Amino acid sequence: RATSRGTTVATAIEFTNIQLERIDMQVSSNSGVYFLYSAVNSSLTQLINLHDSGYKIGAVNMSWAGYNSNVTIEAQIDLLETRGIIGVAASGNYGDHSGIESALFPARLSNVISVGSHDGAGNPSDFSINNPTEIVVLADGESFPGDGDRGTSFAAPQVTATVATAQAYAETVLDRRLTYDEAVDVLQLGGAGPRSAADPADASTTYFLHTHSGSVEYLFSNYIDPNFSGFEYLASYDDLV
């Protein structure tokens, strides 16, 4: 059982793709009650420096949210994007079903993938800030990675894992990173991805639902090799397990 919010976030990444390697940087208290912009600033600076020293970083998960913007952090997120490192952020847990809200910072930034929460069955979570102009996808934030784990902070890392996986394949096979728009396209399966139930806030808005396997399959069929067949590839190499 996870003993801190950060451990639960890390577990959500592991459960989505255990083959990924993580760089863990704590910016909040163990309970997640508060975080420090100074700690975020330090962490993003370290990620930029690590990338520039040769580390291959595909995505950065930001399971924190604030009401106030921070120009220094915005600038660092921009620098990460220029290096092909896409930011993924939790939209925030201060929503309700009485109306459409705006995502918190940094999820509301136009070059950050904003992730809201659903209940595991495709129904938008009552606590999740969901906005059709900002939210890229909803991920399970009510029963993942374990029973009782609730929050957009646990939905976001699932999407981060998918983006990092997609970037690894793209860099290996295409010799380049996906752009922000391409990453969104992969997450939404070209606009054909599964959709949520209607948002009770307006009884009509639906959102794309995160599907790791679906996104990876879409990546291969639309970016890597349209004719790729996993079974055919396995059949060609007897030594593959």
N, C-alpha and C positions, 0 to 999 in steps of 0.2 A: 504494500500500500504506500502511495506517495506520502511523504512527510512535509512537503512544501508545495507552494503553487508552481515554482519553477520545475520541480521534479515531475509534476503532473504534465506540464507543458512538454518536457523532454520525453516523457512516456508516450504522449500523443504522437510525437514525431516517430519514435521507435515503432509504434504499432502500425503506422502508415507505411513506412519503408525502413526496415531494420538494417538495410545495407548502407544507409547514409551515415556519414560521420558528422558529429556535432562539435561546434565551439560554443560552450555555455558561458554566458556572461550575465551575472545577476545585477539587476537595476532596481529591484524592489525589496521590501521586507519579505521574509519567508511566507507570511500570510498573504502577501499581495495587496495589503490594505493601502500601501502608499509606494510611490516610486520617486526617484530623483532625476530631474533632467540632467544634472551634472553627471550622474552615473550613465545615463543613456549616451550623453555626449562622449564620455570616455570610451564606452563600448564601441560605438560606431567608428570613432577614430582608430581604435585598435583593429577593427575589421578592415578598414581601408588600408592600414599599414600591413596587415597580414596578407591581403590580396597583392599589394605591391611587392611583397617579398617572395611571392610565388605560390601562396595558398590558393587553391581553386575553390572559391566560395560561390555557390549558385544562388542563394537566397538568404535573406535575413528575416527571422521571425520577430515580430514586435507585439508581444502579448501584454501590452500596457496601453493605456489611453488617457488623454488629458483634455480638458476643455480649452486650455490656452495653447496657441501655437508657439513654436520656438524657431526663430529664423536660423539659428546655428544648426539645429538638428535637421531642418528642411534642407539646408545647404549640403549637409553630409549625406542625406538620402539621395540628393541629386548626384553627388560624387559617386556614390555606390552604383547608381543606375548607369552612369557613364562607363563603369567597369563591368557591366553586365550582371550586377548583383541586384536583384529585384526585392524590394521591401514588401512584406506581407504583414498586415496589421489587423488586430481585433477591432471591430467597429465600436464596441462599448456595451456595457451591461445596464445602462440607465434608460432603456426603452420601455415602452408599454404598448398596448394595442389600441390606445385612444387616438393615435395619429401617426403620421410619418415624421420621423426625426432625422436629424443630420448626424452623421458619424462623428466621433470624436477625433482628435489629433493623435497620431498622424494618419489614421485610416481615411480621413476625408481628403487627403492630398491626391491630386490627379495622377501621380505616378506611383502610387502605393496600391497594392491589391487589398481591398477592404473586404473583410470576412465577417459575416453575421452568423447567427446560430439557428439551427432547427432542432426539433426534439428527437431526432433519430428516425422519425417516420415521415419527414418532409413538411412538418408543420412549423412555421416560423415561431421561434421561442418568444414568450411574452416579455422577457427581460432584454432581448437583443435589439440594439438599434439597427433598424432595417430601412434602407432608403433606396428606391430603384435606380436613382441617378448615381449612386455611390457604391453600392454593394456589388461585388463581382460574383461571389457565390456564398451560399450558406453551407456550413458543415455542422456535423453533429456536435452540439454543445451542451447536451443534457445527459448523455450516457456514455461519453467517450472521454478519456480512455477507460474509465471505470464507473460503476454505479455511484451516483451521487456527485459526480464531477459536473458542475454546471458553470457555463460562462463562455463568452466569445474568446476568452484567452485560451481555451482548449479546442475551439473550432479552428482558429487561425493556424496553429502548427501543423495540422493535417494538410492544409493547403500549401503551407511553406514546404513541406516534404515533397509534395507533388511538383511544385515549381523547381525545387532543387534537383529532383529526379529528371525532369524534362531538360533542364540546363545541362546536366551531365551527359545525357544522350546526345543533345544538340552539339555540344562542344566536341564530343568524341567522334561523331559521325559527320557532322556538317562543318566542323572546325570553326564554329562560331556560337555565340550565345543567342537565345531567343530575345527579342525585344519585349518591352512591356506589353504592347498590343498583341504580340504573338502569344505571350504567356496567358493573357486573358482569353484569347481565342482557344487555346488548348484547354483551359479550365472549363470553358463554356461549350466545348466540343463543337466549335464553329456555329454556335447559336442553336444547336440541336440537342443540347444536354438536357438531362432530366430537370423538371421544374417542381418547385414547392407547391404546397397548397396555397390558396389565396391568403394574403396577409389580412388578419382581422382588422387592421388599422383602417383599411378602405374596402375590404371585402372583394378586392379584384386583383391587386398586384401580386404577381408571382416572381420567384427568384430562381436562378440556376442553383442546382444542388451539386456539391462537390462529389466527384467520384474518381478516386485515384486510378483505378484500373482503366476506367473509361478514358481518362485524359491521356494516359500512357499509350493506349491503343490508338487514340486519335492522333497523337504526336507521330507515331510510326506511319500511320496510313496517309497522313497529309503533309508531313515535313521530312520524315526520314526516308521511307521507301513505300510508295503506294502499293507496291506488289509484294511487300513483305508478308511472309506467312511463318509464324512461330513454329508450327508443326512441321512444315516443310524444311525449315532450318534445322530443327532437331533431327529429322530423318536423314539429313545430309552428313551428320557428324556422329558416328557411333560412340565417341568417347564423352559426349555431353551428358551430364546428369541433371 
